[in-house]
Amino acid sequence: MTLKARYDPKEDRMRLELHPAADPIQVFWVTRAQWLALLQRLRAVTRQMGVESQAAQAVEQLRRRPPRDPMVDALPPARLDGIRLRAQGDGVGLILIAGDKTCAVELKASGLRQLEEMIAVQAERAGWDPQAALERLQAGAMASAAMQRAAGS
């Protein structure tokens, strides 16, 4: 299974491509909020699992742009409704939800770290400020928790 991502400035979304070994290629639109929230969750999961940072050479390889395939570019992306992460043994299941269709990808620790790096690199290429977005998401979660506590008392 190969995952590829590319920012589309016209749509202001990421185009996420799943290239499974046997199944047909699946393409999804991922919004900025979904993309950056996934980055936040992946960072938490990799810290929790104790996944080591990759060597500089491996990260540099992620920064190279993969060649474009006109056949894949012609596929219409499905709008992604949700992304879930589920712990599975020594890895994590990445579940993509688009309407009534779900797609699951199993990631071991090394694949999890590669996905995190890919998401961060693509966010930077898109001009999205991942650090500022992560801080906003964290502040929003804290504010939401405080409102729930206040409503419960």
Secondary structure, DSSP 8 states (H G I E B T S, - for coil): -EEEEEEETTTTEEEEEEE-SSS--EEEEE-HHHHHHHHHHHHHHHHHHT-----HHHHHHHHS-----HHHHTS--EE--EEEEEEETTEEEEEEEETTEEEEEEEEHHHHHHHHHHHHHHHHHTT--HHHHHHHHHHHHHHHHHHHHHHH-
